[in-house]
Amino acid sequence: MNKIYIEQLLKRKTLARENLLKILLVLATIYLFYWSVKLPVLLIFLILILCVDINVFRKLDIEYEYLYFDGSLEIDKIWSKARRKNIFSVNFSEVEIVAMAGTPQLRQYQGLKKKDYSSRISGRTVYEMIFFQNGKRRRIIFEPNKDL
Protein backbone atom coordinates (compact mmCIF):
# COMPACT_ATOMS: atom_id res chain seq x y z
CA MET A 1 0.00 0.00 0.00
CA ASN A 2 1.60 3.26 -1.15
CA LYS A 3 1.22 6.30 1.05
CA ILE A 4 1.89 9.74 -0.40
CA TYR A 5 4.07 12.15 1.56
CA ILE A 6 4.84 15.64 0.24
CA GLU A 7 6.58 18.40 2.14
CA GLN A 8 7.01 22.08 1.21
CA LEU A 9 8.77 24.89 3.08
CA LEU A 10 7.73 28.47 2.40
CA LYS A 11 9.27 31.65 3.83
CA ARG A 12 6.83 34.45 4.60
CA LYS A 13 7.62 37.91 3.25
CA THR A 14 8.08 40.56 5.90
CA LEU A 15 5.43 43.27 5.57
CA ALA A 16 6.25 46.97 5.42
CA ARG A 17 4.75 47.62 8.87
CA GLU A 18 6.89 44.83 10.32
CA ASN A 19 10.01 46.36 8.75
CA LEU A 20 8.98 49.74 10.17
CA LEU A 21 8.64 48.18 13.62
CA LYS A 22 12.13 46.69 13.32
CA ILE A 23 13.60 50.06 12.29
CA LEU A 24 11.87 51.85 15.19
CA LEU A 25 13.12 49.27 17.67
CA VAL A 26 16.70 49.58 16.39
CA LEU A 27 16.51 53.38 16.55
CA ALA A 28 15.13 53.25 20.09
CA THR A 29 17.93 50.87 21.08
CA ILE A 30 20.58 53.18 19.63
CA TYR A 31 18.97 56.17 21.33
CA LEU A 32 18.89 54.39 24.70
CA PHE A 33 22.47 53.21 24.26
CA TYR A 34 23.61 56.79 23.65
CA TRP A 35 21.81 58.08 26.75
CA SER A 36 22.75 55.11 28.95
CA VAL A 37 26.42 56.02 28.46
CA LYS A 38 25.64 59.42 29.99
CA LEU A 39 23.05 58.24 32.52
CA PRO A 40 23.90 54.72 33.77
CA VAL A 41 20.46 54.36 35.35
CA LEU A 42 19.06 53.97 31.81
CA LEU A 43 21.08 50.78 31.38
CA ILE A 44 18.13 48.81 32.78
CA PHE A 45 15.88 50.15 30.01
CA LEU A 46 18.55 49.37 27.44
CA ILE A 47 18.65 45.75 28.57
CA LEU A 48 14.84 45.58 28.45
CA ILE A 49 14.63 46.99 24.95
CA LEU A 50 17.38 44.62 23.77
CA CYS A 51 15.25 41.71 25.04
CA VAL A 52 12.22 43.15 23.21
CA ASP A 53 14.31 43.54 20.03
CA ILE A 54 15.44 39.93 20.11
CA ASN A 55 11.93 38.58 20.71
CA VAL A 56 10.30 40.75 18.03
CA PHE A 57 12.96 39.92 15.43
CA ARG A 58 12.50 36.21 16.15
CA LYS A 59 8.69 36.42 15.99
CA LEU A 60 8.78 38.20 12.61
CA ASP A 61 11.04 35.62 10.92
CA ILE A 62 8.32 33.15 9.88
CA GLU A 63 8.24 30.12 7.62
CA TYR A 64 5.37 27.76 6.87
CA GLU A 65 5.78 24.06 6.27
CA TYR A 66 3.04 22.26 4.37
CA LEU A 67 2.85 18.51 4.94
CA TYR A 68 0.53 16.37 2.84
CA PHE A 69 0.26 12.81 4.01
CA ASP A 70 -2.29 10.29 2.82
CA GLY A 71 -5.30 12.61 2.42
CA SER A 72 -4.57 15.18 5.09
CA LEU A 73 -2.82 18.53 5.07
CA GLU A 74 -0.94 20.00 8.01
CA ILE A 75 0.60 23.46 8.19
CA ASP A 76 3.30 24.23 10.72
CA LYS A 77 4.51 27.72 11.59
CA ILE A 78 8.27 28.00 12.18
CA TRP A 79 9.78 31.00 13.96
CA SER A 80 13.47 31.83 13.40
CA LYS A 81 14.14 28.33 12.04
CA ALA A 82 14.07 27.10 15.62
CA ARG A 83 10.57 26.95 17.12
CA ARG A 84 7.68 25.17 15.44
CA LYS A 85 3.97 24.89 16.09
CA ASN A 86 1.27 22.99 14.24
CA ILE A 87 -1.29 25.67 13.40
CA PHE A 88 -3.55 23.91 10.93
CA SER A 89 -4.63 20.39 10.13
CA VAL A 90 -7.42 19.13 7.89
CA ASN A 91 -8.46 15.86 6.31
CA PHE A 92 -9.54 16.28 2.69
CA SER A 93 -12.83 14.54 3.45
CA GLU A 94 -13.77 17.78 5.33
CA VAL A 95 -12.80 20.05 2.42
CA GLU A 96 -15.62 21.67 0.47
CA ILE A 97 -13.59 23.49 -2.20
CA VAL A 98 -9.99 24.32 -3.14
CA ALA A 99 -9.59 26.98 -5.82
CA MET A 100 -7.24 29.71 -6.95
CA ALA A 101 -7.78 32.92 -5.00
CA GLY A 102 -10.13 35.33 -6.73
CA THR A 103 -12.05 32.76 -8.79
CA PRO A 104 -15.85 33.12 -9.12
CA GLN A 105 -16.45 29.86 -7.22
CA LEU A 106 -15.18 31.55 -4.04
CA ARG A 107 -17.48 34.61 -4.15
CA GLN A 108 -20.11 32.99 -1.97
CA TYR A 109 -17.50 32.48 0.78
CA GLN A 110 -16.22 36.08 0.94
CA GLY A 111 -17.89 36.67 4.31
CA LEU A 112 -15.82 33.97 6.01
CA LYS A 113 -12.85 35.05 8.07
CA LYS A 114 -9.63 33.89 6.41
CA LYS A 115 -6.25 32.84 7.72
CA ASP A 116 -3.28 33.55 5.47
CA TYR A 117 -0.57 30.87 5.42
CA SER A 118 1.07 32.06 2.18
CA SER A 119 4.38 33.79 1.47
CA ARG A 120 2.58 37.12 0.81
CA ILE A 121 4.75 37.71 -2.25
CA SER A 122 2.71 39.35 -4.99
CA GLY A 123 2.53 37.59 -8.33
CA ARG A 124 2.60 34.09 -6.89
CA THR A 125 -0.30 31.68 -7.32
CA VAL A 126 -2.24 31.28 -4.10
CA TYR A 127 -5.18 29.03 -3.38
CA GLU A 128 -8.07 29.21 -0.96
CA MET A 129 -9.51 26.23 0.83
CA ILE A 130 -13.00 26.12 2.32
CA PHE A 131 -13.62 23.30 4.78
CA PHE A 132 -15.67 22.24 7.78
CA GLN A 133 -13.99 21.93 11.15
CA ASN A 134 -15.78 21.49 14.48
CA GLY A 135 -19.11 22.17 12.77
CA LYS A 136 -17.98 25.54 11.38
CA ARG A 137 -17.04 26.52 7.88
CA ARG A 138 -13.48 27.91 7.71
CA ARG A 139 -11.28 29.50 5.03
CA ILE A 140 -7.50 29.54 4.57
CA ILE A 141 -5.12 30.94 2.00
CA PHE A 142 -2.08 28.86 1.16
CA GLU A 143 0.53 28.59 -1.59
CA PRO A 144 1.17 24.99 -2.62
CA ASN A 145 3.77 24.09 -5.21
CA LYS A 146 2.90 21.88 -8.21
CA ASP A 147 3.76 18.66 -6.31
CA LEU A 148 1.44 19.41 -3.44
C-alpha positions in Angstrom: 0.0 0.0 0.0 1.6 3.3 -1.1 1.2 6.3 1.0 1.9 9.7 -0.4 4.1 12.1 1.6 4.8 15.6 0.2 6.6 18.4 2.1 7.0 22.1 1.2 8.8 24.9 3.1 7.7 28.5 2.4 9.3 31.6 3.8 6.8 34.5 4.6 7.6 37.9 3.2 8.1 40.6 5.9 5.4 43.3 5.6 6.3 47.0 5.4 4.8 47.6 8.9 6.9 44.8 10.3 10.0 46.4 8.7 9.0 49.7 10.2 8.6 48.2 13.6 12.1 46.7 13.3 13.6 50.1 12.3 11.9 51.8 15.2 13.1 49.3 17.7 16.7 49.6 16.4 16.5 53.4 16.6 15.1 53.2 20.1 17.9 50.9 21.1 20.6 53.2 19.6 19.0 56.2 21.3 18.9 54.4 24.7 22.5 53.2 24.3 23.6 56.8 23.7 21.8 58.1 26.7 22.7 55.1 28.9 26.4 56.0 28.5 25.6 59.4 30.0 23.1 58.2 32.5 23.9 54.7 33.8 20.5 54.4 35.4 19.1 54.0 31.8 21.1 50.8 31.4 18.1 48.8 32.8 15.9 50.1 30.0 18.5 49.4 27.4 18.6 45.8 28.6 14.8 45.6 28.5 14.6 47.0 24.9 17.4 44.6 23.8 15.3 41.7 25.0 12.2 43.1 23.2 14.3 43.5 20.0 15.4 39.9 20.1 11.9 38.6 20.7 10.3 40.7 18.0 13.0 39.9 15.4 12.5 36.2 16.2 8.7 36.4 16.0 8.8 38.2 12.6 11.0 35.6 10.9 8.3 33.2 9.9 8.2 30.1 7.6 5.4 27.8 6.9 5.8 24.1 6.3 3.0 22.3 4.4 2.8 18.5 4.9 0.5 16.4 2.8 0.3 12.8 4.0 -2.3 10.3 2.8 -5.3 12.6 2.4 -4.6 15.2 5.1 -2.8 18.5 5.1 -0.9 20.0 8.0 0.6 23.5 8.2 3.3 24.2 10.7 4.5 27.7 11.6 8.3 28.0 12.2 9.8 31.0 14.0 13.5 31.8 13.4 14.1 28.3 12.0 14.1 27.1 15.6 10.6 27.0 17.1 7.7 25.2 15.4 4.0 24.9 16.1 1.3 23.0 14.2 -1.3 25.7 13.4 -3.6 23.9 10.9 -4.6 20.4 10.1 -7.4 19.1 7.9 -8.5 15.9 6.3 -9.5 16.3 2.7 -12.8 14.5 3.4 -13.8 17.8 5.3 -12.8 20.0 2.4 -15.6 21.7 0.5 -13.6 23.5 -2.2 -10.0 24.3 -3.1 -9.6 27.0 -5.8 -7.2 29.7 -7.0 -7.8 32.9 -5.0 -10.1 35.3 -6.7 -12.0 32.8 -8.8 -15.8 33.1 -9.1 -16.4 29.9 -7.2 -15.2 31.6 -4.0 -17.5 34.6 -4.2 -20.1 33.0 -2.0 -17.5 32.5 0.8 -16.2 36.1 0.9 -17.9 36.7 4.3 -15.8 34.0 6.0 -12.8 35.1 8.1 -9.6 33.9 6.4 -6.2 32.8 7.7 -3.3 33.6 5.5 -0.6 30.9 5.4 1.1 32.1 2.2 4.4 33.8 1.5 2.6 37.1 0.8 4.8 37.7 -2.3 2.7 39.3 -5.0 2.5 37.6 -8.3 2.6 34.1 -6.9 -0.3 31.7 -7.3 -2.2 31.3 -4.1 -5.2 29.0 -3.4 -8.1 29.2 -1.0 -9.5 26.2 0.8 -13.0 26.1 2.3 -13.6 23.3 4.8 -15.7 22.2 7.8 -14.0 21.9 11.1 -15.8 21.5 14.5 -19.1 22.2 12.8 -18.0 25.5 11.4 -17.0 26.5 7.9 -13.5 27.9 7.7 -11.3 29.5 5.0 -7.5 29.5 4.6 -5.1 30.9 2.0 -2.1 28.9 1.2 0.5 28.6 -1.6 1.2 25.0 -2.6 3.8 24.1 -5.2 2.9 21.9 -8.2 3.8 18.7 -6.3 1.4 19.4 -3.4 
